[in-house]
Amino acid sequence: MISSQANAGPQGRFNRAQRACFNYDEALPLFLSGLLLNSLFGPAALILAILNASGRRAFARAYTNSLEGRGGGFVLAVAPEHVSAALNLLIAALIFAPVLDIDLPAVPKFLLD
């Protein structure tokens, strides 16, 4: 199968930059909606947002420069997204456990302060 997109030269660089932006556009709405709920944890949401934005920037720069150089920034960008999802699951458990009469372990004290 032959790809219709250029991978080398200025056109390849432009195509990779465009794909990096599209990747960010695809992930951003879900991450931001979860981040709104994560704001219940205070500065944790800000830290996740900064890590995600810096990771996405590193991913876009590395991927634009080289087809093989995109790994590190992508991991830095996706890790906060997964942490955000885990925090959302924790919030959902704290909200719905009493309603569903489920016994949960005690909430760590540092999360209540």
C-alpha distance (Angstrom), angle and dihedral (degrees) to the residues before:
residue distance angle dihedral
M1 . . .
I2 3.79 . .
S3 3.79 119.0 .
S4 3.78 116.8 -133.8
Q5 3.81 92.4 -148.5
A6 3.77 121.4 88.0
N7 3.81 115.9 -120.6
A8 3.80 100.0 -174.9
G9 3.76 136.2 58.1
P10 3.80 126.6 11.0
Q11 3.82 92.5 -38.3
G12 3.80 91.2 53.0
R13 3.78 90.8 48.6
F14 3.81 90.4 50.8
N15 3.82 92.1 47.4
R16 3.81 91.7 51.0
A17 3.82 91.5 48.4
Q18 3.77 89.6 50.0
R19 3.82 92.6 49.2
A20 3.82 90.2 49.6
C21 3.81 89.9 53.6
F22 3.79 91.6 47.2
N23 3.81 89.9 50.4
Y24 3.80 89.2 54.1
D25 3.81 91.8 46.7
E26 3.81 90.6 52.9
A27 3.81 95.2 50.7
L28 3.81 100.2 37.2
P29 3.85 102.1 76.4
L30 3.80 94.2 52.7
F31 3.80 92.7 43.7
L32 3.82 93.4 48.6
S33 3.79 93.5 48.0
G34 3.79 89.8 52.2
L35 3.78 90.5 44.6
L36 3.80 90.2 59.7
L37 3.78 89.1 59.4
N38 3.83 90.9 43.3
S39 3.79 88.7 59.7
L40 3.81 85.6 82.4
F41 3.80 84.5 77.3
G42 3.81 91.6 56.0
P43 3.80 117.1 -144.2
A44 3.81 92.5 14.9
A45 3.81 88.5 79.6
L46 3.80 91.7 52.6
I47 3.79 92.1 49.2
L48 3.80 91.2 49.7
A49 3.82 91.0 48.9
I50 3.82 92.6 50.4
L51 3.81 92.8 47.2
N52 3.79 91.6 48.0
A53 3.81 94.3 48.1
S54 3.80 93.1 47.2
G55 3.80 90.9 46.8
R56 3.79 92.4 49.4
R57 3.81 90.1 49.3
A58 3.81 92.0 49.5
F59 3.81 90.0 47.2
A60 3.80 93.0 50.1
R61 3.82 93.5 48.2
A62 3.81 94.6 45.6
Y63 3.80 93.8 44.3
T64 3.80 92.4 47.0
N65 3.79 91.2 52.4
S66 3.80 97.0 44.1
L67 3.77 137.6 8.4
E68 3.81 90.7 -138.4
G69 3.83 98.3 43.8
R70 3.78 101.4 74.0
G71 3.82 102.6 93.2
G72 3.80 105.8 88.3
G73 3.76 98.3 49.2
F74 3.78 91.8 44.7
V75 3.80 92.1 55.5
L76 3.82 90.3 48.5
A77 3.81 89.6 51.2
V78 3.81 98.3 45.2
A79 3.82 97.3 44.6
P80 3.85 93.9 68.3
E81 3.80 89.0 47.6
H82 3.80 90.3 56.8
V83 3.81 92.5 44.6
S84 3.80 88.4 51.3
A85 3.80 90.5 51.9
A86 3.82 90.6 49.9
L87 3.81 91.1 50.8
N88 3.79 89.5 50.2
L89 3.80 89.4 52.7
L90 3.80 89.5 50.7
I91 3.81 91.2 50.6
A92 3.80 91.0 48.5
A93 3.81 90.3 50.3
L94 3.80 91.2 50.4
I95 3.80 91.6 49.3
F96 3.78 100.7 42.4
A97 3.81 102.6 33.8
P98 3.81 94.4 77.9
V99 3.80 91.2 45.1
L100 3.81 91.7 51.6
D101 3.84 92.2 40.0
I102 3.82 93.8 -118.9
D103 3.79 119.1 154.5
L104 3.80 111.9 -129.9
P105 3.78 127.9 -171.1
A106 3.79 114.7 -99.6
V107 3.79 115.3 -77.6
P108 3.81 111.4 -110.6
K109 3.79 111.6 -102.6
F110 3.83 94.7 -123.6
L111 3.82 89.9 62.7
L112 3.80 91.6 55.5
D113 3.82 96.9 50.8
